[in-house]
């Protein structure tokens, strides 16, 4: 978490402790999600549906760039037929979840932190507590649940558009038959590739939602600190996405 001006190790431990307690409270509050379903559905629309174009563009250009770079390198060895395998594995297992996770970390992280932070500064969060309403159940849980629900389909859409973008490049630039591209791209995928590609966005979304809401609830001192917390939320969320990406790839590859 972001350190205070003193940059002390004690403050870091305190932030980690507070974040752990918030995460634990989120798990304990999942049973109350049904009574806040309206807020959850709205957050699903804002976090998920409105980010559809972002996921499509992120996946599309990732596939295009991967196909161009790998194709020109493989062309030196006369192995351009391997481009389809490279695009399929690279998008499904790595680039699709990672790129989509970072893009959504920026969008969702800034949104959650700024919204909850503004409510914290205007004492709306304290008002909820005064009325006996738990802010975690009312504000945090719907946002985290919406992120967990919507990030997976967005990542799958990014994967599909990425492979389609790679297919277009391999067909027009390297003259690979479309039927060969699709048969190879599908055949090369194994269970562990699909498992990693599905599980990554679930974990990414959970931590992005928790981190962004944590920074929102801990906003103090005016709009200047709100802006700083929004930036910190995006930076920390993106860093956690990359760390989780490495851990998943390394651990799952070793185990499976």
N, C-alpha and C positions, 0 to 999 in steps of 0.2 A: 504494500500500500504506500501512498505518498507520505513522505516524511514531513514533520514540522520543520520550522526554520532552524531549530537547533540540530536537526538531522540526527537525533540521538537514537541509539539502538532500542532504548526503552519505548520510545514512541512507535517504532516499527512493530515491536511485540504487542503493544496495546492495540494498534490497528488490526493486526492479525487476530488477536483475541476477540475484538469487537465483531470483526467479519465472521469469525467462526460461530459466535453466538447468534448472529443474524441468520446464518445459513442453517443452524440447528433449529431456530424458531420457524424458518420457512418450511422445513421438513415436518415439524410438528403441526403446522397450520394447514397442511394439504387437505385435511378432512373438511375444512371450511370453504373449500373452493366452490362448492355447489351454490352456496348462498351469494357468492360474488360472481356468478356466471355471466351477468350482463357486462360487468367490467372486463372480465376475461375475454369475452367475445369481441368487445370493442378493441381491446389491446391486440387481439389476434388479427383484426383487420388492419390496424395501424402498423403493427410490427411486421406482419406477414404480407398481406395483400398489397399494401402500398410499396413494398420493397421488391415486388415481382420483377419490375424492369431492371432494377439494380442487379438482381441475381442472374437474370438472362444475359445482360451485357457482360457481367463479370465472368460467367462461365464461357460465353461465346468467345471473347477475346483471349481468355486463357487457352482454350483449345486451338484457336488460330495460331497464336504465338508458339505454343508447344509443337504444333505440326510443322511450322516453318523452320524452327530451330533444329528439331530432331531430323526433319526431312533433309535439309541441306547437309547436315553432318553425316547421315547415313548414306546419302548419295555418293559421297566420296568413296565408299566401300561397295557400292552397287547393291545396297541393302534397303532400298526405299520401301520394299514390301513390309518392312518391320515398323513403318510409321504408324500403322493402324494399331498395332499392339502397344506401342509407346503412348499414343494418345489415349487409348482406352484405360490403361493402367494408371497413367499419370493423372488423368482427370478424376477418375472414380476414387482412387486411393489417396491422392495428395492434393492436387491443385483445386479440385472442386470444393471439398470441405474447407480447405485452408483459405482460399481467396474469398469464398462466400462468408466464412466466419469472420475474417478481418473487415470486410465491407459492412457486414451487419453489426459487428462490434462498434464500428464508428457511428453508424446510423442509430442503432438501438441504444447504445451506451450513452450517447449525447442526449437522446430524447428522454430516457428514463431519469438521468441525473438532473437535467434542466427542469423537468416537470416536478419531480419530488423535491428538488432543491428549492424551487420557487415556492412550493407549498410550505416548506420548512421555514423559509425566511418570512413568509406572510403569516406564520403561526397557525396555518390550517391543520398541520400535523398535531400540534398541541391541542387544537380544538377537538380533533377526533378523539384524542385520549380523554379529554374532559367529558365527552359524551359516552365514554365507556367503549369506544371502538378501537380495536387494535390496528394501528397503521400498517403493520406487516400483513395482516389479513386483507385489509381494504386496498392498499396501494402497491405493496411489494409482490405478494403472491400472484395476483392476476397478471402482472407483467412478466414474472418469471415463468409461469405456466404457459402463457401465450408464446413466449420465446421458444420454450421447449417443444411446443406443439408445431409451430410454424417453421422453425429453422430446417427441420428435416426435409419437408417437401420443397422448400426453396433450394436446398442443396441438391436434391435430386433433379430439379429443373435446371440448375446450373450445370450438373453433370451431363444431362442430355444435350443441352445447347452447346456445351464445350465439345462433345464428341461430334455433333453436327458441324460445328465450325472446323474441327480438324478434318472431317470427311470432305468438306468443300475444298480445303487447301490441298489435300492429298489427291483429289480428283482433278482439279484444275492445274495445279503446279507440277505434281509428280505423276499424273496420268494413271492413277491406280483405280481399278474398277470398283464401282460402288458396292456391288454384291460381295466382292472379296473383302473390302474394307469392313463391312458390317459383320460378315461371318467370322472374320478374324478378331474383330474388336469384342464380340460377345463371347467367343470361344475361349479367349485368353483369360477372362475373368474367373477367378476361383472364389470359393466360399469366404476365405479370409479377406480377400480384397473387398467383397461386398460388405462383410461384417465391419471392417474398419471404416469403410465409406459411410455406413449407416450410423455407427456409434459415435463417430467424431462430432457431427453436428449436435447430437443430443447433449454431450458433455460441454461443448462450446457454448451452446445456448444457455444452459443452466448457469454457468459461471459468469457469462456476460450479463445475464439478468441480475444475478446476486451482486456483482461488483458495481454495476451502474446504480442500482437502488441503494447500495451501501453509501456510495459517495453522495447521493441525493439526500439521504437522511442525515448525513454528517456535514451538511452545508451550514456554515455560520458566517456572520460578519458582512453580509451584503452581497450585491451582485458581482463584485470583483471576484470574491471567493467562489461564487457560483460558476463563473466562467472557468476558474482554475480547476475546480472539481470536475467539470464536464470534460476538460482536456485530460485530466488525470484518469478519469474513467475510461476514456477511449484508449489511452496509452497502456494502462494496466490490462484492460480487456484484450487488446490486440496481442500483448506480450504473453498473456495466459493462453490464448489460442495457439500461438506458436509453440509454447512449452508443451501443452497437451498434445499437439500434433506430433511432436517428437516422441513423447512418451508412448502414445498409442502405436506409432509406427515401430518403434524399437521393441516394446514389450510384446505386442501382438505378433510381430514377425518372429521373435525368438520363441514364443510359446507355440504358435500354430505352424 
